[in-house]
Amino acid sequence: MPLPQSIENSEAPPKQGVFNFKKLMAKTAVHLGIKLEAKGFFLDIAVSPEIPRYFHGDPQLVEKIVHTLVGHSMKCLDNGGITIRINTLDFTAQGNHRLVISINESSHGMMPEEVQTINQSLQEQQWQDTDGTISPHLCIAAKWIQSLGGHLTIESVFGWGTRYLITLNLCVAGCDNSCLGAA
């Protein structure tokens, strides 16, 4: 299934620069919270205090990734809501941080076979799904995540919900910036 034109055309060249990660997530929380509340759902977002405030990278791309996956999750919700947790996985002396963004939704979840198929397709970078198993939004989010040197993994328990685990490599602003060339 080809990607929708609006998603396909949204791939602009990365805009690199220093950005306030915590402020970006606060702005994202406000936008997403309004959308979710209007549909009768909740949003709970928390950023670990261990995460540096300023990173070098593309803030619009980070925001688009979160918006796209939350938008995908909203389509699956019947009740409840979405919880987002952002933590540091690890970091290097050069200032490269691997962040984990966990988006958890309280939908009906997926069967194990479906999760395995989706994760395998994402790992093999099969962005154009032919049988309709994988949402175009998951494909484009996975491409964006990969462009930041990260990856997307999906976990789900049928009847309990789904978790989208995003790992992103971001360079802390003000470090020696040797991590800027390595993604």
MDAnalysis code that builds the backbone (N, CA, C; Angstrom):
import MDAnalysis as mda
import numpy as np

u = mda.Universe.empty(549, n_residues=183, atom_resindex=np.repeat(np.arange(183), 3), trajectory=True)
u.add_TopologyAttr("name", ["N", "CA", "C"] * 183)
u.add_TopologyAttr("resid", np.arange(1, 184))
u.add_TopologyAttr("resname", ["MET", "PRO", "LEU", "PRO", "GLN", "SER", "ILE", "GLU", "ASN", "SER", "GLU", "ALA", "PRO", "PRO", "LYS", "GLN", "GLY", "VAL", "PHE", "ASN", "PHE", "LYS", "LYS", "LEU", "MET", "ALA", "LYS", "THR", "ALA", "VAL", "HIS", "LEU", "GLY", "ILE", "LYS", "LEU", "GLU", "ALA", "LYS", "GLY", "PHE", "PHE", "LEU", "ASP", "ILE", "ALA", "VAL", "SER", "PRO", "GLU", "ILE", "PRO", "ARG", "TYR", "PHE", "HIS", "GLY", "ASP", "PRO", "GLN", "LEU", "VAL", "GLU", "LYS", "ILE", "VAL", "HIS", "THR", "LEU", "VAL", "GLY", "HIS", "SER", "MET", "LYS", "CYS", "LEU", "ASP", "ASN", "GLY", "GLY", "ILE", "THR", "ILE", "ARG", "ILE", "ASN", "THR", "LEU", "ASP", "PHE", "THR", "ALA", "GLN", "GLY", "ASN", "HIS", "ARG", "LEU", "VAL", "ILE", "SER", "ILE", "ASN", "GLU", "SER", "SER", "HIS", "GLY", "MET", "MET", "PRO", "GLU", "GLU", "VAL", "GLN", "THR", "ILE", "ASN", "GLN", "SER", "LEU", "GLN", "GLU", "GLN", "GLN", "TRP", "GLN", "ASP", "THR", "ASP", "GLY", "THR", "ILE", "SER", "PRO", "HIS", "LEU", "CYS", "ILE", "ALA", "ALA", "LYS", "TRP", "ILE", "GLN", "SER", "LEU", "GLY", "GLY", "HIS", "LEU", "THR", "ILE", "GLU", "SER", "VAL", "PHE", "GLY", "TRP", "GLY", "THR", "ARG", "TYR", "LEU", "ILE", "THR", "LEU", "ASN", "LEU", "CYS", "VAL", "ALA", "GLY", "CYS", "ASP", "ASN", "SER", "CYS", "LEU", "GLY", "ALA", "ALA"])
u.atoms.positions = np.array([
    [0.857, -1.170, 0.000],
    [0.000, 0.000, 0.000],
    [0.904, 1.233, 0.000],
    [0.759, 2.110, -0.974],
    [1.587, 3.314, -0.992],
    [1.213, 4.249, 0.148],
    [2.168, 5.070, 0.528],
    [1.925, 6.024, 1.604],
    [0.984, 7.115, 1.117],
    [0.112, 7.615, 2.002],
    [-0.759, 8.720, 1.615],
    [0.070, 9.915, 1.158],
    [-0.455, 10.646, 0.182],
    [0.251, 11.779, -0.405],
    [0.676, 12.799, 0.647],
    [-0.195, 13.053, 1.645],
    [0.134, 14.050, 2.674],
    [1.339, 13.636, 3.499],
    [1.503, 12.327, 3.724],
    [2.648, 11.837, 4.493],
    [3.883, 11.819, 3.604],
    [3.739, 11.307, 2.390],
    [4.862, 11.217, 1.467],
    [5.476, 12.589, 1.214],
    [4.634, 13.610, 1.067],
    [5.117, 14.958, 0.769],
    [5.672, 15.675, 1.993],
    [5.489, 15.096, 3.171],
    [5.924, 15.783, 4.381],
    [7.393, 15.535, 4.688],
    [8.069, 14.811, 3.833],
    [9.474, 14.520, 4.076],
    [10.336, 15.667, 3.553],
    [10.631, 16.588, 4.411],
    [11.471, 17.730, 4.053],
    [12.888, 17.449, 4.541],
    [13.867, 18.139, 3.980],
    [15.234, 17.950, 4.479],
    [15.303, 18.317, 5.958],
    [16.111, 17.579, 6.729],
    [16.222, 17.874, 8.160],
    [16.709, 19.297, 8.398],
    [16.141, 19.915, 9.423],
    [16.557, 21.256, 9.829],
    [17.357, 21.111, 11.107],
    [18.665, 21.099, 10.957],
    [19.551, 20.893, 12.090],
    [19.732, 22.188, 12.875],
    [19.805, 22.041, 14.174],
    [20.044, 23.187, 15.030],
    [19.919, 22.775, 16.483],
    [20.192, 23.705, 17.362],
    [20.060, 23.463, 18.798],
    [18.607, 23.705, 19.180],
    [18.044, 22.783, 19.959],
    [16.666, 22.955, 20.407],
    [16.504, 22.488, 21.845],
    [15.512, 23.062, 22.510],
    [15.175, 22.737, 23.887],
    [14.225, 21.540, 23.859],
    [14.746, 20.369, 24.171],
    [13.975, 19.123, 24.079],
    [12.774, 19.140, 25.024],
    [12.979, 19.587, 26.243],
    [11.892, 19.569, 27.222],
    [10.778, 20.534, 26.835],
    [11.138, 21.685, 26.286],
    [10.133, 22.639, 25.814],
    [9.377, 22.064, 24.611],
    [10.101, 21.380, 23.729],
    [9.476, 20.741, 22.569],
    [8.449, 19.699, 23.018],
    [8.795, 18.898, 24.026],
    [7.865, 17.873, 24.505],
    [6.679, 18.499, 25.230],
    [6.899, 19.620, 25.915],
    [5.783, 20.315, 26.574],
    [4.804, 20.838, 25.526],
    [5.323, 21.439, 24.456],
    [4.477, 21.938, 23.364],
    [3.724, 20.779, 22.700],
    [4.421, 19.679, 22.492],
    [3.805, 18.495, 21.893],
    [2.692, 17.963, 22.793],
    [2.934, 17.958, 24.096],
    [1.924, 17.474, 25.049],
    [0.660, 18.320, 24.997],
    [0.817, 19.624, 24.888],
    [-0.350, 20.516, 24.819],
    [-1.167, 20.210, 23.565],
    [-0.504, 20.153, 22.404],
    [-1.215, 19.877, 21.147],
    [-1.922, 18.528, 21.177],
    [-1.191, 17.498, 21.603],
    [-1.778, 16.157, 21.624],
    [-2.853, 16.032, 22.706],
    [-2.626, 16.673, 23.840],
    [-3.605, 16.623, 24.925],
    [-4.946, 17.196, 24.515],
    [-4.928, 18.292, 23.764],
    [-6.170, 18.901, 23.285],
    [-6.909, 17.946, 22.354],
    [-6.158, 17.311, 21.431],
    [-6.777, 16.363, 20.491],
    [-7.381, 15.166, 21.224],
    [-6.625, 14.617, 22.155],
    [-7.110, 13.443, 22.884],
    [-8.300, 13.785, 23.773],
    [-8.227, 14.897, 24.469],
    [-9.318, 15.302, 25.358],
    [-10.606, 15.538, 24.573],
    [-10.488, 16.093, 23.383],
    [-11.668, 16.341, 22.548],
    [-12.371, 15.039, 22.173],
    [-11.623, 13.945, 22.165],
    [-12.205, 12.640, 21.838],
    [-12.549, 11.828, 23.090],
    [-12.344, 12.427, 24.257],
    [-12.690, 11.752, 25.505],
    [-11.597, 10.851, 26.057],
    [-10.353, 11.022, 25.591],
    [-9.229, 10.217, 26.051],
    [-8.284, 11.074, 26.888],
    [-7.356, 10.418, 27.589],
    [-6.377, 11.161, 28.382],
    [-4.992, 11.054, 27.751],
    [-4.137, 11.987, 28.119],
    [-2.720, 11.942, 27.761],
    [-1.922, 12.202, 29.022],
    [-0.937, 11.346, 29.270],
    [-0.021, 11.509, 30.395],
    [1.389, 11.424, 29.826],
    [2.169, 12.487, 29.964],
    [3.519, 12.515, 29.410],
    [4.498, 12.916, 30.502],
    [5.647, 12.226, 30.536],
    [6.688, 12.542, 31.507],
    [8.055, 12.411, 30.855],
    [8.889, 13.419, 31.074],
    [10.260, 13.427, 30.579],
    [11.178, 13.282, 31.787],
    [12.062, 12.310, 31.745],
    [12.985, 12.079, 32.852],
    [13.820, 13.326, 33.123],
    [14.028, 13.666, 34.399],
    [14.860, 14.835, 34.718],
    [16.329, 14.626, 34.327],
    [16.734, 13.388, 34.045],
    [18.112, 13.092, 33.660],
    [18.414, 13.492, 32.218],
    [17.391, 13.754, 31.438],
    [17.592, 14.096, 30.033],
    [18.070, 15.543, 29.936],
    [19.147, 15.763, 29.185],
    [19.619, 17.146, 29.013],
    [18.544, 18.021, 28.372],
    [18.595, 19.289, 28.638],
    [17.592, 20.212, 28.101],
    [17.825, 20.491, 26.619],
    [19.076, 20.670, 26.201],
    [19.360, 21.096, 24.829],
    [20.062, 20.001, 24.032],
    [19.552, 19.767, 22.831],
    [20.151, 18.830, 21.895],
    [20.388, 19.530, 20.571],
    [21.250, 18.952, 19.767],
    [21.465, 19.406, 18.404],
    [20.769, 18.386, 17.505],
    [19.943, 18.855, 16.599],
    [19.234, 17.948, 15.706],
    [18.069, 18.648, 15.037],
    [17.094, 17.871, 14.646],
    [15.925, 18.380, 13.933],
    [14.694, 18.289, 14.840],
    [14.323, 19.375, 15.509],
    [13.191, 19.315, 16.434],
    [11.867, 18.995, 15.738],
    [11.679, 19.494, 14.502],
    [10.419, 19.218, 13.811],
    [10.262, 17.738, 13.520],
    [11.367, 17.076, 13.208],
    [11.297, 15.643, 12.921],
    [10.965, 14.856, 14.186],
    [11.578, 15.218, 15.302],
    [11.274, 14.554, 16.575],
    [9.791, 14.739, 16.904],
    [9.296, 15.957, 16.736],
    [7.887, 16.238, 17.016],
    [6.967, 15.464, 16.071],
    [7.316, 15.395, 14.788],
    [6.494, 14.661, 13.812],
    [6.424, 13.177, 14.137],
    [7.530, 12.618, 14.624],
    [7.543, 11.202, 14.986],
    [6.528, 10.938, 16.094],
    [6.586, 11.747, 17.151],
    [5.668, 11.556, 18.280],
    [4.222, 11.788, 17.838],
    [3.977, 12.870, 17.092],
    [2.619, 13.164, 16.608],
    [2.079, 12.034, 15.738],
    [2.905, 11.507, 14.857],
    [2.464, 10.450, 13.943],
    [2.097, 9.180, 14.701],
    [2.923, 8.785, 15.651],
    [2.632, 7.552, 16.397],
    [1.460, 7.726, 17.355],
    [1.325, 8.895, 17.953],
    [0.163, 9.131, 18.814],
    [-1.109, 9.187, 17.958],
    [-1.027, 9.824, 16.791],
    [-2.171, 9.855, 15.883],
    [-2.593, 8.456, 15.468],
    [-1.618, 7.613, 15.177],
    [-1.913, 6.212, 14.846],
    [-2.577, 5.521, 16.033],
    [-2.055, 5.755, 17.229],
    [-2.596, 5.126, 18.435],
    [-4.029, 5.577, 18.718],
    [-4.314, 6.854, 18.439],
    [-5.665, 7.374, 18.695],
    [-6.720, 6.619, 17.896],
    [-6.359, 6.170, 16.702],
    [-7.312, 5.442, 15.855],
    [-7.686, 4.097, 16.462],
    [-6.834, 3.583, 17.335],
    [-7.060, 2.269, 17.933],
    [-7.818, 2.342, 19.255],
    [-7.952, 3.527, 19.830],
    [-8.538, 3.664, 21.162],
    [-10.061, 3.586, 21.147],
    [-10.598, 2.872, 22.121],
    [-12.033, 2.870, 22.397],
    [-12.304, 3.642, 23.685],
    [-11.390, 3.504, 24.644],
    [-11.471, 4.226, 25.912],
    [-10.064, 4.332, 26.482],
    [-9.935, 5.025, 27.595],
    [-8.617, 5.170, 28.211],
    [-7.828, 6.304, 27.600],
    [-6.587, 6.008, 27.219],
    [-5.766, 7.060, 26.670],
    [-4.369, 6.603, 26.333],
    [-3.458, 7.574, 26.328],
    [-2.076, 7.341, 25.906],
    [-1.133, 7.887, 26.969],
    [-0.113, 7.093, 27.270],
    [0.928, 7.478, 28.206],
    [2.248, 7.520, 27.451],
    [2.990, 8.611, 27.605],
    [4.296, 8.751, 26.961],
    [5.343, 8.931, 28.049],
    [6.395, 8.124, 27.993],
    [7.517, 8.224, 28.927],
    [8.794, 8.375, 28.114],
    [9.637, 9.331, 28.517],
    [10.881, 9.583, 27.799],
    [12.032, 9.483, 28.792],
    [12.976, 8.581, 28.496],
    [14.104, 8.312, 29.378],
    [15.394, 8.231, 28.583],
    [16.527, 8.358, 29.274],
    [17.828, 8.148, 28.667],
    [18.163, 6.672, 28.768],
    [18.518, 6.079, 27.635],
    [18.962, 4.690, 27.637],
    [20.439, 4.639, 28.000],
    [21.242, 5.426, 27.292],
    [22.657, 5.556, 27.616],
    [23.218, 6.771, 26.883],
    [24.474, 7.091, 27.170],
    [25.114, 8.227, 26.524],
    [26.613, 8.000, 26.474],
    [27.261, 8.730, 25.565],
    [28.706, 8.604, 25.406],
    [29.392, 9.879, 25.890],
    [30.692, 9.784, 26.060],
    [31.475, 10.955, 26.486],
    [31.432, 12.051, 25.429],
    [31.181, 11.674, 24.156],
    [31.111, 12.661, 23.078],
    [29.791, 13.414, 23.067],
    [28.842, 13.034, 23.907],
    [27.579, 13.767, 23.985],
    [26.426, 13.132, 23.235],
    [26.602, 11.907, 22.744],
    [25.523, 11.229, 22.042],
    [24.622, 10.537, 23.064],
    [23.361, 10.907, 23.082],
    [22.388, 10.295, 23.991],
    [21.450, 9.399, 23.201],
    [21.213, 8.209, 23.718],
    [20.160, 7.363, 23.155],
    [18.959, 7.512, 24.073],
    [17.901, 8.078, 23.509],
    [16.670, 8.273, 24.255],
    [15.680, 7.181, 23.908],
    [14.877, 6.814, 24.885],
    [13.777, 5.880, 24.650],
    [12.485, 6.633, 24.895],
    [11.670, 6.680, 23.862],
    [10.340, 7.268, 23.974],
    [9.363, 6.111, 23.905],
    [8.624, 5.927, 24.965],
    [7.652, 4.843, 25.056],
    [6.250, 5.435, 24.962],
    [5.526, 5.046, 23.925],
    [4.142, 5.491, 23.740],
    [3.254, 4.286, 23.998],
    [2.473, 4.356, 25.068],
    [1.615, 3.241, 25.482],
    [0.163, 3.646, 25.314],
    [-0.604, 2.800, 24.642],
    [-2.027, 3.100, 24.466],
    [-2.870, 1.945, 24.968],
    [-4.059, 2.298, 25.431],
    [-4.935, 1.331, 26.095],
    [-5.991, 0.761, 25.145],
    [-5.558, 0.411, 23.934],
    [-6.492, -0.174, 22.970],
    [-6.700, -1.650, 23.275],
    [-7.311, -2.334, 22.360],
    [-7.529, -3.775, 22.515],
    [-6.251, -4.567, 22.276],
    [-5.202, -3.924, 21.781],
    [-3.930, -4.603, 21.546],
    [-3.930, -5.393, 20.255],
    [-2.852, -6.139, 20.049],
    [-2.685, -6.941, 18.830],
    [-2.338, -8.372, 19.201],
    [-2.628, -9.264, 18.276],
    [-2.256, -10.664, 18.449],
    [-0.743, -10.797, 18.253],
    [-0.097, -11.779, 18.917],
    [1.361, -11.938, 18.806],
    [1.858, -12.073, 17.367],
    [1.105, -12.768, 16.521],
    [1.528, -12.952, 15.130],
    [1.581, -11.618, 14.395],
    [0.614, -10.761, 14.675],
    [0.561, -9.449, 14.040],
    [1.753, -8.593, 14.479],
    [2.060, -8.617, 15.761],
    [3.193, -7.856, 16.288],
    [4.489, -8.357, 15.649],
    [4.644, -9.669, 15.557],
    [5.847, -10.246, 14.965],
    [5.995, -9.839, 13.498],
    [4.910, -9.867, 12.751],
    [4.935, -9.468, 11.340],
    [5.331, -8.006, 11.185],
    [4.734, -7.153, 11.998],
    [5.029, -5.719, 11.915],
    [6.484, -5.445, 12.286],
    [6.955, -6.012, 13.399],
    [8.336, -5.778, 13.820],
    [9.343, -6.291, 12.795],
    [9.048, -7.439, 12.198],
    [9.938, -7.987, 11.173],
    [9.983, -7.067, 9.955],
    [8.833, -6.571, 9.534],
    [8.794, -5.650, 8.390],
    [9.537, -4.365, 8.690],
    [9.379, -3.841, 9.905],
    [10.075, -2.612, 10.282],
    [11.584, -2.844, 10.338],
    [11.992, -3.991, 10.876],
    [13.415, -4.312, 10.979],
    [14.029, -4.485, 9.587],
    [13.274, -5.082, 8.675],
    [13.776, -5.308, 7.317],
    [13.573, -4.087, 6.429],
    [13.037, -3.014, 7.002],
    [12.812, -1.751, 6.304],
    [11.914, -1.936, 5.079],
    [10.874, -2.729, 5.251],
    [9.878, -2.911, 4.197],
    [8.808, -1.845, 4.391],
    [9.076, -0.655, 3.839],
    [8.204, 0.481, 4.086],
    [6.909, 0.405, 3.303],
    [6.915, -0.231, 2.162],
    [5.695, -0.305, 1.350],
    [5.013, -1.641, 1.616],
    [4.073, -1.642, 2.513],
    [3.343, -2.851, 2.882],
    [2.305, -3.157, 1.802],
    [2.286, -4.390, 1.344],
    [1.385, -4.738, 0.246],
    [0.078, -5.362, 0.711],
    [0.058, -5.963, 1.884],
    [-1.173, -6.639, 2.307],
    [-1.998, -5.852, 3.317],
    [-1.603, -4.629, 3.634],
    [-2.392, -3.798, 4.533],
    [-2.184, -4.080, 6.003],
    [-1.207, -4.932, 6.349],
    [-0.956, -5.270, 7.744],
    [-0.379, -4.089, 8.510],
    [0.463, -3.316, 7.850],
    [1.181, -2.236, 8.522],
    [0.609, -0.892, 8.094],
    [0.293, -0.080, 9.074],
    [-0.205, 1.260, 8.808],
    [0.865, 2.086, 8.093],
    [0.462, 2.878, 7.101],
    [1.427, 3.774, 6.449],
    [2.070, 4.736, 7.449],
    [1.334, 5.086, 8.508],
    [1.881, 5.986, 9.520],
    [3.036, 5.327, 10.283],
    [2.929, 4.023, 10.544],
    [4.033, 3.313, 11.197],
    [5.245, 3.276, 10.280],
    [5.012, 3.066, 8.996],
    [6.118, 3.002, 8.032],
    [6.868, 4.324, 7.966],
    [6.152, 5.420, 7.844],
    [6.823, 6.715, 7.716],
    [7.504, 7.102, 9.030],
    [6.866, 6.800, 10.158],
    [7.514, 7.090, 11.448],
    [8.803, 6.285, 11.581],
    [8.784, 5.025, 11.160],
    [9.985, 4.190, 11.235],
    [11.095, 4.749, 10.343],
    [10.737, 5.269, 9.174],
    [11.737, 5.886, 8.292],
    [12.358, 7.109, 8.956],
    [11.527, 7.948, 9.555],
    [12.032, 9.142, 10.229],
    [12.932, 8.763, 11.398],
    [12.503, 7.776, 12.168],
    [13.280, 7.319, 13.324],
    [14.640, 6.804, 12.851],
    [14.631, 6.022, 11.781],
    [15.884, 5.493, 11.246],
    [16.800, 6.627, 10.783],
    [16.232, 7.697, 10.234],
    [17.053, 8.822, 9.771],
    [17.771, 9.510, 10.934],
    [17.278, 9.303, 12.154],
    [17.931, 9.840, 13.352],
    [18.807, 8.795, 14.041],
    [19.078, 7.692, 13.338],
    [19.926, 6.643, 13.888],
    [19.234, 5.794, 14.934],
    [17.916, 5.778, 14.918],
    [17.164, 5.018, 15.913],
    [16.365, 3.891, 15.300],
    [15.484, 3.320, 16.107],
    [14.612, 2.263, 15.601],
    [13.298, 2.235, 16.383],
    [12.317, 1.589, 15.775],
    [10.971, 1.453, 16.342],
    [10.687, -0.013, 16.572],
    [10.211, -0.335, 17.759],
    [9.790, -1.690, 18.099],
    [8.396, -1.607, 18.698],
    [7.579, -2.596, 18.405],
    [6.213, -2.625, 18.916],
    [6.048, -3.832, 19.826],
    [5.409, -3.597, 20.972],
    [5.044, -4.657, 21.911],
    [3.541, -4.546, 22.137],
    [2.875, -5.678, 22.278],
    [1.438, -5.623, 22.515],
    [0.969, -6.882, 23.210],
    [-0.033, -6.711, 24.036],
    [-0.721, -7.832, 24.672],
    [-2.194, -7.673, 24.318],
    [-2.723, -8.657, 23.642],
    [-4.114, -8.569, 23.227],
    [-5.009, -8.403, 24.455],
    [-5.862, -7.409, 24.409],
    [-6.749, -7.106, 25.518],
    [-6.197, -6.061, 26.480],
    [-4.916, -5.712, 26.333],
    [-4.291, -4.771, 27.255],
    [-3.761, -3.514, 26.593],
    [-3.412, -3.574, 25.334],
    [-2.907, -2.386, 24.666],
    [-1.608, -2.620, 23.931],
    [-1.053, -1.541, 23.433],
    [0.148, -1.605, 22.606],
    [1.145, -0.547, 23.066],
    [2.428, -0.915, 22.988],
    [3.521, -0.007, 23.329],
    [4.406, 0.145, 22.098],
    [4.671, 1.408, 21.753],
    [5.592, 1.736, 20.666],
    [6.868, 2.247, 21.318],
    [7.968, 1.512, 21.138],
    [9.250, 1.893, 21.732],
    [10.131, 2.498, 20.659],
    [10.459, 3.757, 20.849],
    [11.279, 4.499, 19.913],
    [12.628, 4.743, 20.578],
    [13.694, 4.389, 19.890],
    [15.029, 4.728, 20.356],
    [15.587, 5.749, 19.384],
    [16.009, 6.897, 19.898],
    [16.574, 7.967, 19.080],
    [17.981, 8.299, 19.557],
    [18.865, 8.579, 18.622],
    [20.210, 9.055, 18.941],
    [20.230, 10.555, 18.724],
    [20.461, 11.302, 19.800],
    [20.543, 12.753, 19.707],
    [21.842, 13.220, 20.343],
    [22.396, 14.281, 19.798],
    [23.650, 14.846, 20.275],
    [23.356, 16.022, 21.208],
    [23.935, 15.977, 22.397],
    [23.752, 17.056, 23.365],
    [24.437, 18.318, 22.846],
    [23.717, 19.425, 22.874],
    [24.281, 20.705, 22.441],
    [25.373, 21.123, 23.394],
    [26.460, 21.641, 22.844],
    [27.544, 22.132, 23.672],
    [28.650, 21.119, 23.928],
    [28.432, 19.855, 23.562],
    [29.510, 18.868, 23.706],
    [30.453, 19.022, 22.523],
    [31.386, 18.108, 22.381],
    [32.363, 18.259, 21.308],
    [31.754, 18.035, 19.930],
    [30.476, 17.609, 19.911],
    [29.703, 17.442, 18.669],
    [30.294, 16.442, 17.700],
    [31.204, 15.557, 18.157],
    [31.701, 14.502, 17.274],
    [30.620, 13.509, 16.955],
    [29.525, 13.540, 17.730],
    [28.425, 12.617, 17.464],
    [27.528, 13.111, 16.340],
    [27.719, 14.340, 15.863],
    [26.852, 14.878, 14.819],
    [26.967, 14.113, 13.519],
    [28.119, 13.606, 13.211],
    [28.287, 12.871, 11.950],
    [27.869, 11.419, 12.061],
    [27.723, 10.883, 13.251],
    [27.367, 9.476, 13.426],
    [25.931, 9.343, 13.809],
    [25.175, 8.727, 12.932],
    [23.764, 8.469, 13.247],
    [23.494, 7.007, 13.150],
])
